Amino acid sequence: MAAHRTSSERQQAWGARHAPLMSALVITSCQFDAPAHREVPDALQPRGTGAGIVLAEMWWHLVFGTAVFVGVMGLLLAIVWRQRNASPVEGLDEADITRGEARGVRWIWWGGIVMPVLVLTVIFGRSMVSLAALQSPEEPETVTIEVTGHRWWWEVRYPVEDIVTANELHIPAGEPVHLELHAQDVIHTFWVPQLHPKIDMLPGETNELWIQADQPGIYRGICAEFCGLQHARMQFQVVAMEPAGYREWVEDRQQPPPEPTTELALQGREVFMDHNCAQCHAIAGTSAVGQIGPDLSDLATRLTLAGGVYRNNPGNLGGWLVDPQAMKPGALMPATPLDGEELQALLAYLGTLE
């Protein structure tokens, strides 16, 4: 009996000591939103110059190929019909046989060589025109962005503007943007279906691409090359803004995040620095210069978390900090051992990173 009472007392003490953490876990887990974007980015509804070229090429091939198919099927049916209704011929002389063989040879030349060569030449010429248009924009690019694929998130750098962010590309609408694409670990593929065709990202190499959004909006991008366990949850957003709004965004991002002003946020900054957060992540204006995970300098302004999967809100962020494997199994981010008070303080501080 004494041993039973001792065990119960231990359980009560453990519950009292960890009650704040357990309540925080319950609160954040209840706030888990569905993935930030369930809709499929529709390549049949282009919103950029490159995607428009690809769609026009696709329709051209579809229409031209359908016409060829219908023509060939029509000829086959005509031949079958003619043969079914042909009267039997007896006593053919050598001249008749020679004329028949000549007609057969002409069918081989025209149907088997000349027509295929003409069709393939037209398709090839059309494709070359489209490829040339996709190679370089009509106007010079106004912005250069470096994108690096990691497992399973996207590092985004603006080398001229000295801006670093993650999982979001902010671009001016109506202007071509130059992209330099890298891969940190395995092969990824960068694809924004509504803006431009896909292109591989290879470790140790740099591939280049230009994109242009014809109008402001938010366009979903994905990794189109299987890259591991969370390949399907490696997403990003392209935020196309009016040119004036883009310039304002650049000016804001070039400034370090403001100093926390509340006691809770100040406590949260200490939590961030004292735990392993600062070893993996960087925050402008602080001593946190980690390079393993995403730069968090503008975390509070981002639309999504966890590689573009979840909406960026306190509930999802709290759950991500406490147990990232529950939200994205296989993610390389470790769980952060926090009690309830530390978690709330850290959330308050991260909410100031604008």
Summary of the structure (lengths in Angstrom):
residues: 354
radius of gyration: 30.7
end to end distance: 57.6
largest distance: 118.6
contacts: 1056
relative contact order: 0.14
helix: 47%
strand: 20%
